[in-house]
Amino acid sequence: MTTTARSWSEMFGASDRLSMDPAFAELRMNQPLCRVRMPYGEPAWLVTRYEDAKVVLGDPRFSRAAASGRDEPRTRFHVGSPGSLLRHDPPEHSRLRRLVAKAFTARRVEGLRPRAQQIADQLIDRMMAQGPPAELVEDFALPLPITVICELLGVPVEDRVDFRLWSDAFLSTTRFTPEQVSEYVGRMRAYMASLIAEHRETPRDDLIGALVTARDEQDRLSEEELLAMAEGILVAGHETTAAQIPNFVYTLLTHPEQLAAVRADPGLLPQAVEELMRYVPLGGGAGSARYALEDVELGGVTVRAGEPVVVALQSANRDESIYADPDTLDVHRQEASHVGFGHGPHHCLGAQLARMELQVALGALLQRLPGLRFAGTEQDIVWKTGTATRGPARLPITWDRP
């Protein structure tokens, strides 16, 4: 077992499209834990198997809070606010998560479904009125989740152009310089601070309003935690879904048999979304580092106390020991749940919201745009580069006119 940390970029290269690097399969088979050096931070252990991933993400012997004060391994310059949910362990993490969890329960999210459907239909109405072709990302995939999260959080949707740029900087790996990242993230913090001040002056019935009340009247979180929570929900609440909508459309269009199955049976949509979450490698790197609090045996290796571990979720979701024929998209798959939304205490807070939005988005597109297909060829698709989330930056589509 080599203990020399290998460069992430040398091992896996750039991951701007949706293909899986075959190096992950080789590691799962022969070296499920290996030493890796990410573009930023200290060397770490890289986990590639499903069961090992669940241990690192769910076992209290692995800590997020222990990253504080360390140069944690990561693919992007920005490390996030010390008040962020992602920087805490239970019970502090549990305290903060409880403040917002009720807004993202399955019941509350189902209550948002009619509004999400209305937004999706309005966007498609506009696309149909203009006639094909359309640009899926700008015309549909971005405005749908942005509008939903803005309305839920209490952010003016008309400001979305600004915070889209700020979100891009927040998630930048190489797209922006460190100086630009600091500038744009600073602007986002100033904007969110001004929104919080507005909510204090004029109380409102939205998520920021609820957090302000928890801060000012109940003393349940600090000002930094309030600001970090609002920022995190705004970025995470739209960015991943906005990336996955075109990712899922692209994947279905390049798997016509699976697309035909979903078109023939709309009841398959929830299951198809889960399989697409497993199959599509959204991240181009590894998740937030966890630090071992004691020596832990993992994947045949002793991870020593104080050593960081990063998890390749996209690799865990293709683990041959868990999934039959894991590199095949199968919307009828009935195997173990994926870890696309993470696992353990930091399991994605907005997972239910993302699921609902993705079901609504795919359902509306397939139902209302007959013959949905690429406009032009795959070569006309422009892929994002230099960011933590993969997917098309531009995806031209067309459909059959009635």
C-alpha positions in Angstrom: 0.0 0.0 0.0 1.6 3.3 -1.1 1.5 6.2 1.3 2.7 8.7 -1.3 -0.1 11.2 -2.1 -0.8 11.3 -5.8 -2.1 14.4 -7.5 -5.9 14.5 -8.1 -5.4 16.2 -11.5 -2.8 13.6 -12.6 -5.0 10.7 -11.5 -8.4 11.9 -12.8 -7.7 14.9 -15.0 -10.4 17.5 -15.7 -14.0 16.3 -15.4 -16.1 18.7 -17.3 -18.4 16.2 -19.0 -20.4 13.3 -17.5 -18.2 10.4 -18.1 -16.6 8.5 -15.3 -12.9 8.2 -15.1 -11.9 4.4 -15.3 -9.3 5.1 -12.6 -12.2 5.0 -10.0 -13.1 1.4 -10.9 -9.4 0.4 -10.7 -9.1 2.0 -7.3 -12.3 0.3 -6.0 -10.9 -3.1 -7.1 -7.3 -2.8 -6.0 -6.8 0.2 -3.7 -10.1 1.3 -2.1 -8.2 3.8 0.0 -5.4 5.7 -1.5 -3.4 8.8 -0.7 -4.3 11.8 -2.8 -3.4 15.5 -3.0 -6.3 17.7 -4.0 -5.7 21.0 -5.8 -5.8 22.8 -2.3 -5.0 21.7 1.2 -3.1 18.9 2.9 -2.9 15.3 1.6 -5.8 13.0 2.3 -7.1 9.5 2.1 -9.5 9.0 -0.8 -12.5 6.6 -0.4 -14.0 5.1 -3.5 -16.2 2.2 -2.2 -19.9 2.5 -1.2 -19.6 0.9 2.3 -16.5 2.8 3.2 -18.1 6.0 2.0 -21.1 5.4 4.3 -18.7 4.9 7.3 -16.8 8.1 6.7 -20.0 10.1 6.2 -22.0 8.6 9.0 -19.6 7.4 11.8 -19.0 9.9 14.6 -15.3 8.9 14.6 -15.0 11.1 11.5 -15.4 14.8 12.1 -16.2 17.9 10.0 -15.6 20.3 12.9 -12.0 19.0 13.2 -11.3 20.7 9.8 -11.4 24.1 11.5 -7.9 25.5 11.7 -6.6 23.0 9.2 -5.8 23.5 5.5 -8.4 21.0 4.6 -8.1 19.1 1.2 -10.5 20.4 -1.4 -10.9 21.1 -5.1 -11.8 24.8 -4.8 -10.2 27.8 -3.2 -13.2 28.9 -1.0 -13.6 26.9 2.3 -16.9 28.4 3.4 -17.9 30.3 6.5 -17.1 29.0 10.0 -20.8 29.3 10.8 -21.8 27.0 8.0 -23.7 23.8 8.7 -21.0 21.9 6.9 -18.4 23.0 9.4 -20.1 21.5 12.5 -20.6 18.1 14.1 -23.5 17.1 16.3 -24.7 18.4 18.7 -23.9 21.9 17.3 -24.8 20.7 13.8 -28.1 19.3 15.0 -29.0 22.6 16.7 -28.5 24.5 13.5 -30.1 22.0 11.2 -33.2 21.8 13.3 -33.8 25.5 12.7 -34.4 25.0 9.0 -35.2 21.3 8.7 -38.9 21.8 9.0 -38.9 23.9 5.8 -37.6 20.8 3.9 -39.6 17.9 5.2 -41.3 15.7 2.7 -44.7 17.1 3.7 -43.7 20.7 3.3 -42.0 20.0 0.0 -45.1 18.3 -1.3 -46.9 21.4 -0.5 -44.5 23.3 -2.8 -45.1 20.9 -5.7 -48.1 22.8 -7.2 -46.1 26.1 -7.2 -43.0 24.3 -8.8 -45.3 22.8 -11.4 -46.8 26.3 -12.1 -43.3 27.8 -12.6 -42.2 24.9 -14.9 -45.4 25.3 -17.0 -44.9 29.1 -17.3 -41.3 28.6 -18.4 -42.4 26.0 -21.0 -45.3 28.3 -22.1 -42.7 30.9 -22.8 -40.4 28.5 -24.7 -43.3 27.2 -26.8 -44.5 30.8 -27.6 -41.0 31.7 -28.9 -40.9 28.4 -30.8 -38.0 25.9 -31.0 -35.1 25.8 -30.6 -34.7 26.9 -27.0 -31.7 26.9 -24.6 -32.5 24.5 -21.8 -30.2 26.0 -19.2 -31.1 29.7 -19.4 -34.7 29.2 -20.4 -35.7 26.5 -17.9 -33.1 24.7 -15.8 -31.8 27.8 -14.0 -35.0 29.8 -13.5 -37.0 26.9 -12.1 -35.0 26.1 -8.9 -33.9 29.7 -8.5 -37.5 30.9 -8.3 -38.5 28.2 -5.9 -35.6 28.8 -3.5 -35.9 32.6 -3.7 -39.6 32.4 -2.8 -38.9 29.9 0.0 -36.0 31.8 1.5 -37.3 35.4 1.0 -34.8 36.6 -1.7 -36.0 38.9 -4.5 -35.9 36.7 -7.6 -35.1 39.7 -9.8 -31.6 39.7 -8.2 -30.8 36.2 -9.5 -28.3 37.4 -12.1 -26.1 38.8 -9.3 -26.3 35.8 -7.0 -25.8 33.4 -9.9 -22.4 35.0 -10.5 -21.7 34.9 -6.8 -22.7 31.2 -6.7 -20.4 30.5 -9.6 -17.5 32.1 -7.6 -18.5 30.1 -4.5 -18.2 26.9 -6.4 -15.2 27.8 -8.6 -12.3 25.5 -9.0 -10.3 27.3 -11.7 -12.9 29.5 -13.4 -12.1 32.5 -11.2 -8.9 33.6 -9.5 -8.7 33.4 -5.7 -8.9 37.2 -5.7 -12.1 37.1 -7.7 -13.6 34.4 -5.5 -13.0 36.5 -2.4 -14.5 39.6 -4.0 -17.7 37.9 -5.3 -18.2 35.8 -2.1 -17.8 39.1 -0.2 -20.4 40.7 -2.3 -22.8 37.8 -1.6 -22.2 38.1 2.1 -22.9 41.9 2.0 -26.1 41.3 0.0 -27.4 38.6 2.4 -26.5 40.9 5.4 -28.6 43.6 3.8 -31.5 41.2 3.3 -31.3 40.1 6.9 -31.4 43.8 8.0 -34.5 44.3 5.8 -36.2 41.4 7.4 -35.4 42.8 10.8 -37.0 46.2 9.8 -40.0 44.6 8.1 -40.6 41.0 9.4 -41.8 38.5 6.7 -43.1 35.0 6.7 -40.3 33.2 4.9 -37.2 31.2 5.9 -34.9 34.2 6.4 -37.7 35.7 8.6 -37.8 32.5 10.7 -34.0 32.5 11.1 -34.0 36.2 12.1 -36.7 35.4 14.8 -34.6 32.4 16.0 -31.6 34.7 16.3 -33.1 37.8 17.8 -35.9 36.5 19.9 -34.7 33.0 20.9 -30.9 33.3 20.7 -30.7 29.9 19.0 -27.9 30.9 16.6 -25.2 33.5 16.2 -25.2 36.3 13.6 -22.4 34.5 11.7 -24.4 31.3 11.7 -27.5 33.2 10.5 -25.6 34.7 7.6 -23.9 31.4 6.7 -27.2 29.5 6.8 -28.9 32.0 4.4 -25.9 32.0 2.0 -25.6 28.2 2.0 -29.3 27.6 1.4 -29.4 30.1 -1.5 -26.4 28.5 -3.2 -27.1 24.9 -2.5 -30.8 25.4 -3.0 -30.6 26.1 -6.7 -27.1 25.3 -8.0 -27.2 21.5 -7.9 -30.8 21.2 -9.2 -30.0 23.7 -12.0 -27.1 21.5 -13.0 -28.9 18.2 -12.7 -31.9 19.2 -14.9 -29.8 19.5 -18.1 -27.6 16.6 -16.9 -30.6 14.4 -16.7 -32.1 15.5 -20.0 -28.7 15.0 -21.7 -28.4 11.5 -20.1 -31.9 10.4 -21.2 -31.5 11.8 -24.7 -28.3 9.8 -25.0 -30.1 6.6 -23.6 -33.1 6.5 -25.9 -34.4 3.1 -24.5 -34.5 4.6 -21.0 -36.1 7.8 -22.3 -38.8 5.7 -24.0 -39.5 3.8 -20.8 -40.1 7.0 -18.8 -42.2 8.5 -21.6 -44.3 5.4 -21.7 -44.9 5.3 -18.0 -44.8 8.7 -16.2 -45.2 6.7 -12.9 -41.5 5.8 -13.3 -40.4 9.3 -12.9 -39.5 9.1 -9.1 -37.6 5.9 -9.7 -35.9 7.4 -12.8 -34.8 10.4 -10.8 -33.2 8.2 -8.1 -31.3 6.2 -10.8 -30.2 9.3 -12.5 -28.9 10.7 -9.2 -26.9 7.5 -8.8 -25.7 7.4 -12.4 -24.8 11.0 -13.2 -21.5 12.2 -11.6 -22.5 15.7 -10.6 -19.3 16.5 -8.7 -15.9 16.8 -10.4 -14.0 16.1 -7.2 -14.5 14.7 -3.7 -16.8 15.9 -0.9 -15.8 17.9 2.2 -13.0 16.3 4.2 -13.7 14.4 7.4 -10.9 14.1 10.0 -10.4 10.9 12.0 -10.8 11.5 15.7 -9.1 8.1 16.5 -7.4 5.4 14.6 -10.0 3.7 12.3 -9.6 0.5 10.2 -11.2 1.3 6.8 -10.8 -0.6 3.5 -7.9 -2.6 4.8 -6.0 0.5 5.9 -5.5 2.2 9.3 -6.5 5.8 9.1 -4.7 7.5 11.9 -6.2 10.0 14.3 -6.0 13.5 12.8 -5.8 12.3 9.1 -8.3 13.7 6.7 -10.5 11.5 4.4 -12.4 12.6 1.3 -15.1 10.6 -0.4 -15.7 10.2 -4.1 -19.5 9.9 -4.1 -19.6 9.4 -7.8 -17.4 6.3 -7.4 -19.4 4.9 -4.5 -22.5 5.1 -6.7 -20.8 2.9 -9.2 -19.6 0.2 -6.8 -19.7 -3.2 -8.4 -20.2 -4.9 -5.0 -23.5 -3.0 -4.5 -25.0 -2.5 -8.0 -25.3 -5.0 -10.8 -23.8 -3.6 -14.0 -23.3 -0.2 -12.3 -22.2 1.6 -15.4 -25.5 1.0 -17.1 -28.4 3.4 -16.7 -31.5 1.4 -15.7 -34.6 3.4 -14.6 -36.2 0.1 -13.3 -33.3 -0.5 -10.9 -34.4 -1.6 -7.4 -31.0 -1.9 -5.6 -29.5 0.0 -2.7 -30.1 3.7 -2.3 -27.5 5.9 -3.8 -25.3 8.4 -1.9 -25.8 11.2 -4.4 -27.3 13.3 -1.6 -24.6 12.2 0.8 -25.2 10.2 4.0 -25.3 10.6 7.7 -25.7 13.9 9.7 -24.7 16.0 6.6 -27.1 14.2 4.2 -28.3 17.0 1.9 -30.8 19.2 3.8 -32.7 19.9 0.6 -32.8 16.4 -0.9 -36.6 16.2 -0.8 -36.9 19.6 -2.5 -34.4 18.6 -5.2 -36.2 15.3 -5.8 -39.5 17.1 -6.2 -38.1 19.8 -8.6 -36.3 17.2 -10.7 -39.5 15.1 -11.0 -41.5 18.2 -11.9 -38.9 19.4 -14.4 -38.5 16.1 -16.3 -42.2 15.4 -16.2 -43.1 18.8 -17.6 -40.5 18.7 -20.3 -41.3 15.2 -21.5 -45.1 15.7 -21.4 -45.3 19.1 -23.0 -42.5 19.0 -25.5 -43.2 16.0 -27.8 -40.1 14.7 -29.6 -37.8 16.5 -27.2 -34.2 16.2 -28.7 -31.0 18.1 -29.1 -31.1 21.1 -31.5 -28.2 20.4 -33.8 -25.7 17.8 -32.6 -24.0 17.0 -29.3 -21.1 19.1 -30.5 -23.3 22.2 -30.1 -23.5 21.6 -26.3 -21.2 23.9 -24.3 -20.0 22.3 -21.1 -19.1 24.1 -17.9 -15.4 24.1 -16.9 -13.6 25.2 -13.8 -16.4 24.6 -11.3 -17.3 22.1 -8.7 -20.5 20.9 -10.5 -20.5 19.3 -13.9 -23.0 19.9 -16.7 -23.9 21.8 -19.8 -23.5 25.6 -19.6 -25.6 25.7 -22.8 -27.9 22.8 -24.0 -29.9 23.7 -27.2 -33.1 21.7 -27.5 -35.9 21.4 -30.0 -39.2 19.5 -30.2 -42.1 18.8 -32.6 -44.4 21.6 -33.2 -48.1 20.7 -32.7 
